[in-house]
Amino acid sequence: MKPELTKYELTEIEIKVLNHLETGHNNAISLKNLCLRTGEKERQIRLAIESLRNQGYIILFFPTLPQGYGMAETEVDVTEFIDYMRERVKSECIIIRSIKVAAKKKFMHEFGQLPLGFMG
């Protein structure tokens, strides 16, 4: 059952994506298969998923097999997704720190901290 949460008119791509997403980890669909089934490119699928999430759809990425996208079935699904995303954020912050250190050595000045509201 697909939620009817949005006040917005869904785009054609968003409708296609929703039509191919199942509930629960065991029904996850890979990005490649979403592209094949919808006829859309990866970037368009990712943008549609981002938009749908912003509209209230609980679309998760399941990083363990079967890997792919799906709608949340349980609270555990959501918790595992949040933990996965937190680890990704930590990894990205480590990359930022490494680049800042290397850039300071090369360009001989600090590159500053991220502004407090950088995430929205």
C-alpha positions as CSV (number, residue, x, y, z in Angstrom):
1,M,0.0,0.0,0.0
2,K,1.5,3.3,-1.1
3,P,1.0,6.3,1.2
4,E,-1.0,9.4,0.1
5,L,1.1,11.9,2.0
6,T,2.0,14.6,-0.5
7,K,0.2,17.9,-1.2
8,Y,2.3,18.2,-4.4
9,E,1.5,16.9,-7.8
10,L,3.9,14.0,-8.3
11,T,6.0,14.0,-11.4
12,E,5.9,11.2,-13.9
13,I,9.3,9.9,-12.7
14,E,8.2,10.0,-9.1
15,I,5.1,8.0,-10.0
16,K,7.2,5.5,-11.9
17,V,9.6,5.1,-8.9
18,L,6.7,4.6,-6.4
19,N,5.1,2.0,-8.7
20,H,8.3,-0.1,-8.5
21,L,9.2,0.3,-4.8
22,E,8.0,-2.5,-2.5
23,T,7.8,-2.6,1.3
24,G,10.5,-4.2,3.3
25,H,14.2,-5.1,3.0
26,N,13.5,-8.5,1.3
27,N,11.8,-6.6,-1.5
28,A,14.5,-4.1,-2.1
29,I,15.2,-3.1,-5.7
30,S,18.6,-2.0,-7.0
31,L,19.1,1.3,-8.7
32,K,20.1,-0.5,-11.9
33,N,16.8,-2.4,-11.9
34,L,14.8,0.8,-11.1
35,C,16.5,2.3,-14.2
36,L,15.6,-0.7,-16.4
37,R,12.0,-0.8,-15.2
38,T,11.3,2.9,-15.4
39,G,13.4,3.8,-18.4
40,E,15.0,6.6,-16.5
41,K,18.7,7.4,-15.8
42,E,20.3,6.9,-12.4
43,R,20.5,10.6,-11.6
44,Q,16.8,11.2,-12.3
45,I,15.9,8.2,-10.1
46,R,18.0,9.6,-7.3
47,L,16.5,13.0,-7.6
48,A,13.0,11.5,-7.6
49,I,13.7,9.5,-4.5
50,E,15.1,12.7,-2.8
51,S,11.9,14.6,-3.7
52,L,9.7,11.8,-2.5
53,R,11.5,11.6,0.8
54,N,11.1,15.4,1.2
55,Q,7.4,14.9,0.6
56,G,7.1,12.3,3.4
57,Y,7.6,8.9,1.8
58,I,9.8,6.7,3.9
59,I,12.1,5.4,1.1
60,L,15.2,3.7,2.4
61,F,18.3,2.3,0.9
62,F,19.2,-1.1,2.2
63,P,23.0,-1.5,2.1
64,T,23.0,-5.2,2.9
65,L,21.8,-8.0,0.6
66,P,19.4,-7.8,-1.0
67,Q,20.8,-4.3,-1.6
68,G,18.6,-1.6,-3.0
69,Y,15.7,0.8,-2.3
70,G,12.4,0.1,-0.7
71,M,9.7,1.5,1.6
72,A,10.1,1.1,5.3
73,E,8.3,-1.9,6.8
74,T,9.4,-1.7,10.4
75,E,11.0,0.7,12.9
76,V,14.1,-1.4,12.7
77,D,14.4,-0.7,9.0
78,V,14.3,3.0,9.7
79,T,16.9,2.8,12.6
80,E,19.3,0.7,10.4
81,F,19.0,3.3,7.6
82,I,19.7,6.2,9.9
83,D,22.7,4.4,11.4
84,Y,24.0,3.7,7.8
85,M,23.6,7.3,6.8
86,R,25.3,8.5,10.0
87,E,28.3,6.4,9.1
88,R,28.3,7.9,5.6
89,V,28.3,11.4,7.1
90,K,31.2,10.5,9.3
91,S,33.1,9.2,6.3
92,E,32.4,12.3,4.3
93,C,33.6,14.5,7.3
94,I,36.9,12.5,7.4
95,I,37.4,13.2,3.7
96,I,36.7,16.9,4.2
97,R,39.2,17.0,7.1
98,S,41.9,15.3,5.0
99,I,41.4,17.7,2.0
100,K,41.5,20.7,4.3
101,V,44.8,19.5,5.9
102,A,46.3,18.8,2.5
103,A,45.0,22.2,1.0
104,K,46.5,24.1,4.0
105,K,49.9,22.6,3.3
106,K,49.6,23.5,-0.4
107,F,48.0,26.9,-0.2
108,M,49.4,28.0,3.2
109,H,46.1,29.1,4.8
110,E,43.2,27.6,6.7
111,F,40.0,26.7,4.8
112,G,37.7,27.3,7.8
113,Q,35.0,25.4,9.5
114,L,31.7,24.5,7.9
115,P,29.0,27.0,8.8
116,L,26.6,25.9,11.5
117,G,23.6,25.8,9.2
118,F,25.4,24.1,6.3
119,M,22.9,21.2,6.2
120,G,19.8,23.3,5.8
